[in-house]
Amino acid sequence: MAAIWPILARIKSPLTIICRRCGNRVVWSREKAVANLGGHTQPHTIRGKLRCSRCGARGREGQIDVDALI
């Protein structure tokens, strides 16, 4: 895992979204992540907004993880 980043606007790499239930992995460009989730969003808030496109698992249930480099 990369270092913990305080807000989405500070990431310098794509945002990797991983489903802990089915293993689905999606990579969003930095620009797409900021546009969809907001630049001032914090990591724990990001997880709560996401849902797996393959199995439907929700981040607010602890099933989604995110990673990026700052």
Backbone as JSON Lines, residues from 0, in Angstrom:
{"i":0,"aa":"M","n":[0.84,-1.19,0.0],"ca":[0.0,0.0,0.0],"c":[0.88,1.24,0.0]}
{"i":1,"aa":"A","n":[0.36,2.25,-0.57],"ca":[1.05,3.55,-0.62],"c":[0.85,4.27,0.71]}
{"i":2,"aa":"A","n":[1.49,5.42,0.81],"ca":[1.32,6.26,2.0],"c":[-0.12,6.75,2.08]}
{"i":3,"aa":"I","n":[-0.58,7.05,3.27],"ca":[-1.93,7.58,3.45],"c":[-1.96,9.01,2.95]}
{"i":4,"aa":"W","n":[-2.91,9.33,2.14],"ca":[-3.03,10.67,1.57],"c":[-4.2,11.38,2.21]}
{"i":5,"aa":"P","n":[-4.02,12.66,2.55],"ca":[-5.05,13.37,3.31],"c":[-6.3,13.76,2.51]}
{"i":6,"aa":"I","n":[-6.15,14.17,1.26],"ca":[-7.31,14.49,0.42],"c":[-7.03,14.04,-1.01]}
{"i":7,"aa":"L","n":[-8.07,13.83,-1.76],"ca":[-7.96,13.32,-3.13],"c":[-7.19,14.26,-4.05]}
{"i":8,"aa":"A","n":[-7.3,15.55,-3.87],"ca":[-6.62,16.51,-4.75],"c":[-5.1,16.39,-4.68]}
{"i":9,"aa":"R","n":[-4.57,15.77,-3.63],"ca":[-3.12,15.67,-3.47],"c":[-2.51,14.43,-4.08]}
{"i":10,"aa":"I","n":[-3.31,13.52,-4.61],"ca":[-2.72,12.31,-5.19],"c":[-1.98,12.65,-6.47]}
{"i":11,"aa":"K","n":[-0.92,11.87,-6.75],"ca":[-0.11,12.1,-7.94],"c":[-0.13,10.9,-8.87]}
{"i":12,"aa":"S","n":[-0.99,9.95,-8.58],"ca":[-1.09,8.75,-9.4],"c":[-2.57,8.43,-9.59]}
{"i":13,"aa":"P","n":[-2.87,7.49,-10.46],"ca":[-4.26,7.06,-10.58],"c":[-4.77,6.5,-9.26]}
{"i":14,"aa":"L","n":[-6.08,6.51,-9.09],"ca":[-6.74,5.95,-7.91],"c":[-7.11,4.51,-8.22]}
{"i":15,"aa":"T","n":[-6.61,3.59,-7.43],"ca":[-6.94,2.18,-7.59],"c":[-8.04,1.82,-6.61]}
{"i":16,"aa":"I","n":[-9.1,1.22,-7.12],"ca":[-10.26,0.84,-6.3],"c":[-10.35,-0.69,-6.34]}
{"i":17,"aa":"I","n":[-10.35,-1.31,-5.16],"ca":[-10.33,-2.76,-5.07],"c":[-11.51,-3.25,-4.24]}
{"i":18,"aa":"C","n":[-12.22,-4.24,-4.77],"ca":[-13.32,-4.87,-4.02],"c":[-12.75,-6.03,-3.22]}
{"i":19,"aa":"R","n":[-12.95,-6.0,-1.92],"ca":[-12.46,-7.08,-1.05],"c":[-13.3,-8.34,-1.17]}
{"i":20,"aa":"R","n":[-14.53,-8.2,-1.64],"ca":[-15.42,-9.37,-1.76],"c":[-15.07,-10.21,-2.97]}
{"i":21,"aa":"C","n":[-14.99,-9.6,-4.16],"ca":[-14.79,-10.39,-5.38],"c":[-13.42,-10.19,-6.04]}
{"i":22,"aa":"G","n":[-12.64,-9.22,-5.54],"ca":[-11.31,-9.0,-6.11],"c":[-11.29,-8.09,-7.32]}
{"i":23,"aa":"N","n":[-12.43,-7.54,-7.71],"ca":[-12.48,-6.62,-8.84],"c":[-11.56,-5.43,-8.57]}
{"i":24,"aa":"R","n":[-10.79,-5.02,-9.58],"ca":[-9.86,-3.91,-9.44],"c":[-10.1,-2.95,-10.6]}
{"i":25,"aa":"V","n":[-10.3,-1.67,-10.26],"ca":[-10.53,-0.63,-11.26],"c":[-9.55,0.5,-11.0]}
{"i":26,"aa":"V","n":[-9.02,1.08,-12.06],"ca":[-8.09,2.2,-11.92],"c":[-8.71,3.42,-12.59]}
{"i":27,"aa":"W","n":[-8.89,4.48,-11.8],"ca":[-9.39,5.76,-12.31],"c":[-8.23,6.72,-12.42]}
{"i":28,"aa":"S","n":[-8.2,7.51,-13.49],"ca":[-7.19,8.56,-13.59],"c":[-7.42,9.55,-12.45]}
{"i":29,"aa":"R","n":[-6.4,10.3,-12.12],"ca":[-6.52,11.32,-11.07],"c":[-7.64,12.28,-11.41]}
{"i":30,"aa":"E","n":[-7.71,12.71,-12.66],"ca":[-8.73,13.66,-13.08],"c":[-10.14,13.1,-12.93]}
{"i":31,"aa":"K","n":[-10.32,11.83,-13.31],"ca":[-11.65,11.21,-13.17],"c":[-12.03,11.08,-11.71]}
{"i":32,"aa":"A","n":[-11.09,10.7,-10.87],"ca":[-11.36,10.55,-9.44],"c":[-11.78,11.88,-8.82]}
{"i":33,"aa":"V","n":[-11.06,12.95,-9.14],"ca":[-11.4,14.27,-8.59],"c":[-12.75,14.73,-9.12]}
{"i":34,"aa":"A","n":[-13.01,14.51,-10.41],"ca":[-14.29,14.93,-11.0],"c":[-15.47,14.17,-10.39]}
{"i":35,"aa":"N","n":[-15.31,12.87,-10.16],"ca":[-16.42,12.05,-9.66],"c":[-16.61,12.14,-8.15]}
{"i":36,"aa":"L","n":[-15.53,12.33,-7.4],"ca":[-15.62,12.25,-5.95],"c":[-15.36,13.57,-5.23]}
{"i":37,"aa":"G","n":[-14.76,14.54,-5.91],"ca":[-14.44,15.82,-5.29],"c":[-13.01,15.85,-4.77]}
{"i":38,"aa":"G","n":[-12.32,16.93,-5.02],"ca":[-10.91,17.07,-4.66],"c":[-10.62,17.11,-3.17]}
{"i":39,"aa":"H","n":[-11.57,17.52,-2.37],"ca":[-11.35,17.62,-0.93],"c":[-11.86,16.4,-0.15]}
{"i":40,"aa":"T","n":[-12.2,15.35,-0.87],"ca":[-12.71,14.14,-0.24],"c":[-11.56,13.37,0.41]}
{"i":41,"aa":"Q","n":[-11.77,12.88,1.63],"ca":[-10.76,12.11,2.35],"c":[-10.94,10.61,2.06]}
{"i":42,"aa":"P","n":[-9.87,9.81,2.23],"ca":[-9.94,8.39,1.88],"c":[-11.09,7.62,2.52]}
{"i":43,"aa":"H","n":[-11.35,7.83,3.81],"ca":[-12.42,7.07,4.45],"c":[-13.79,7.46,3.88]}
{"i":44,"aa":"T","n":[-13.92,8.69,3.4],"ca":[-15.16,9.15,2.78],"c":[-15.3,8.57,1.37]}
{"i":45,"aa":"I","n":[-14.19,8.47,0.66],"ca":[-14.21,7.91,-0.69],"c":[-14.76,6.49,-0.67]}
{"i":46,"aa":"R","n":[-14.26,5.68,0.24],"ca":[-14.69,4.28,0.31],"c":[-16.2,4.17,0.49]}
{"i":47,"aa":"G","n":[-16.75,5.05,1.31],"ca":[-18.18,5.02,1.57],"c":[-19.05,5.4,0.38]}
{"i":48,"aa":"K","n":[-18.46,6.07,-0.61],"ca":[-19.22,6.51,-1.79],"c":[-19.21,5.48,-2.91]}
{"i":49,"aa":"L","n":[-18.4,4.45,-2.8],"ca":[-18.19,3.54,-3.91],"c":[-18.95,2.23,-3.76]}
{"i":50,"aa":"R","n":[-19.23,1.62,-4.92],"ca":[-19.87,0.31,-4.99],"c":[-19.18,-0.47,-6.11]}
{"i":51,"aa":"C","n":[-18.97,-1.74,-5.89],"ca":[-18.33,-2.59,-6.89],"c":[-19.26,-2.78,-8.08]}
{"i":52,"aa":"S","n":[-18.71,-2.58,-9.26],"ca":[-19.52,-2.74,-10.48],"c":[-19.73,-4.21,-10.83]}
{"i":53,"aa":"R","n":[-18.96,-5.11,-10.27],"ca":[-19.1,-6.53,-10.57],"c":[-20.07,-7.23,-9.62]}
{"i":54,"aa":"C","n":[-19.87,-7.06,-8.3],"ca":[-20.69,-7.85,-7.35],"c":[-21.65,-7.0,-6.51]}
{"i":55,"aa":"G","n":[-21.52,-5.66,-6.59],"ca":[-22.43,-4.79,-5.87],"c":[-22.04,-4.49,-4.42]}
{"i":56,"aa":"A","n":[-20.88,-4.98,-3.99],"ca":[-20.42,-4.7,-2.61],"c":[-20.28,-3.19,-2.43]}
{"i":57,"aa":"R","n":[-20.55,-2.73,-1.21],"ca":[-20.5,-1.3,-0.93],"c":[-19.32,-0.97,-0.03]}
{"i":58,"aa":"G","n":[-18.77,0.2,-0.27],"ca":[-17.65,0.66,0.54],"c":[-18.05,0.94,1.97]}
{"i":59,"aa":"R","n":[-19.26,1.42,2.18],"ca":[-19.68,1.71,3.56],"c":[-19.85,0.45,4.39]}
{"i":60,"aa":"E","n":[-19.84,-0.71,3.74],"ca":[-19.89,-1.99,4.44],"c":[-18.47,-2.54,4.66]}
{"i":61,"aa":"G","n":[-17.46,-1.74,4.31],"ca":[-16.07,-2.16,4.49],"c":[-15.55,-3.08,3.41]}
{"i":62,"aa":"Q","n":[-16.22,-3.15,2.28],"ca":[-15.83,-4.08,1.21],"c":[-14.97,-3.44,0.13]}
{"i":63,"aa":"I","n":[-14.81,-2.13,0.14],"ca":[-14.05,-1.45,-0.91],"c":[-12.8,-0.82,-0.29]}
{"i":64,"aa":"D","n":[-11.68,-0.96,-0.97],"ca":[-10.43,-0.34,-0.53],"c":[-9.92,0.53,-1.67]}
{"i":65,"aa":"V","n":[-9.2,1.59,-1.34],"ca":[-8.64,2.49,-2.35],"c":[-7.16,2.72,-2.05]}
{"i":66,"aa":"D","n":[-6.39,3.01,-3.12],"ca":[-4.96,3.23,-2.96],"c":[-4.5,4.23,-4.02]}
{"i":67,"aa":"A","n":[-3.57,5.09,-3.65],"ca":[-2.94,6.04,-4.56],"c":[-1.68,6.57,-3.92]}
{"i":68,"aa":"L","n":[-0.81,7.18,-4.71],"ca":[0.42,7.8,-4.21],"c":[0.22,9.29,-4.08]}
{"i":69,"aa":"I","n":[0.8,9.88,-3.02],"ca":[0.73,11.34,-2.89],"c":[2.02,11.97,-3.34]}
